[in-house]
Amino acid sequence: MHRLWPALYHGVQRQYRFFPVCQQITCLMSSKPGDPTKPSDPLTKNETENGEDTVSATSVPPSRPNAISSLPQLEDWVFRLLSNQQGRVPVSEFHKALREVGLWENDPRLRETMANLRKLQESHSSFLDRETFSKCITENIVLIGRAFQSKFVIPKFSEFSSYIDKMYWSCVSQKNGKVADYIPQLARFSPDLWGVALCTVDGQRHSIGDSDKPFCLQSCVKPLVYATAVSELGDKTVHKYVGTEPSGRSFNEIALNKYNQPFNPMINSGAILLCSLIKPEDHQSDRFDHILKVLKAAAGDDFVGFSNTTFLSEKATSYRNFALAYYLKENQCFPPKTDLMEALDLYLQHCSVDITCESGAIIAATLANGGVCPLTGELVFHPDAVQHTLSLMHSCGMYDYSGQFAFQVGLPAKSGVSGGIMLVVPSVMGIMCWSPPLDSTGNSVRGLHFCKELVSTFNFHHYDNLKYKSKKLDPRRHSLYTMRGRSFRDESRSQQIIDILFAAYNGDVTALRRCVMLGMDMEVTDYDGRTALHLAAAEGHVQVVRFLLEKCGVRHDLQDRWGQVPLDDAVRFGHKETEEILRKAQEQSG
């Protein structure tokens, strides 16, 4: 017998399952004007008499005396959701809640809040009362409020992250490929290294595996140098010297297009020529420092370093690149007065810049966000430069596999022989994969597999039809449920009911917290009159029962159509602790 909708009431045995009920959810009560279950936005602007906007907490209609709607400020609302039975918020719980929505402690946008929390912890205070908590978060409350209200581009970030983790582990078994050995420093990497990190345009982050280990960008730096050049010089100036067409040849082929230019900026000859265009009047050290500062800005000041050993190692063995540079010089491809060796050194230095998957994901997210770093709000690249960069990454970014990648994955990407793949989902997120073993085209074996898994699960392919590709999930919407081979995406009141009941059934307090922050009525019922508290009691989810009673103020005595209350379900299925909590609530209400 399934416990989700228990059976055997009034002598009639019935069996209930969750998904059929979800599919019949349209039979539920229809919304009425002024229905308190309609989502409300706790972050709304109210105009004062002098015309200034102020942020306040929108009240949910007070259907019960202890409803969260009685709290006047958003800070108090967040406090109520996170506080324990003693009326205090554990600092660790607050950090955990932020991580679940994708905000990390080192996020520059949370600098003030984290500094306040560190000061308190230094004074041996790991629990915050209402006033202290409000003071700690008030400077960043708009960001925190948006996060807990699921107003970011990926509203159900913890669920999305779990999909990413599954894809990561599915790639571990990919043992093919060979670590690049023509650059001595790269040959020393273990073939077992494998990391993935992502960052959305709202600054939500997730990482797994060897995501904090430094590796050199190699060819992944090319789109970033190109974006810098176009931002500073304009596309007309840049494309006097380098083309935009896929070459159809190897990335280090000694060849030019019919206009006597390198085919595009994503191959070695094009990247070397770009280095001659950026700040040519400056000293070489200043020119490299300039690019390094741009990369740090794109990474939100996360880790960006330089591997001098890789640079020296590559310079000592980079015979092909020397040949390319002299070939460009012979064909008068460089601007006048270009120092060939300086341009080549600068190119090799760019390739030797170190990042991690985590910092690389932020850089990719900056491209996804139109050139604005999602963590700092700084405009790093001009939007037009980003448009051109993503176009070239889409057509030329994956070496000789670019056409196949565009066909199968359909997203802008750039790979490097160090094993990195920088993937951009425009207006959504950036992803950085890294695993040293390469296939015959010079692309990371695990990275390619991950990218294919990503677009087979989510409708991120550039040409996915959002209306008819029903078997793919859209993490940008609130529903990630899939039923009978198709995704369920109804975001109406019916979907709200599914969200609440499904979260209660699974014991997911985080999901319930999101529902509260969105202003949903936590006493909604299915067509049998069963509430989230009924389901949590039947399943014995103690934390959910406490949350619904203490934080949401739901009534413990609501009856389903058989006249059963949540306490009856706790007794029926033998959940003693849940039974005690509900009996105590019953006694307190008199």
Helices and strands as residue ranges (DSSP letters): H 18-23, G 25-27, E 44-47, E 53-56, G 68-70, H 74-82, E 89-90, H 91-100, G 108-110, H 111-122, E 127-128, H 130-137, G 138-140, H 141-148, H 157-172, E 178-179, G 186-188, E 195-200, E 205-209, E 215-216, G 218-221, H 222-233, H 235-238, H 268-275, H 284-298, E 305-306, H 308-317, H 319-330, H 340-351, E 353-355, H 357-368, H 383-396, G 399-401, H 402-408, E 413-415, E 420-425, E 429-434, E 437-438, H 445-457, E 482-483, E 486-487, H 493-506, H 509-517, H 532-539, H 542-546, I 547-551, H 566-572, H 576-588
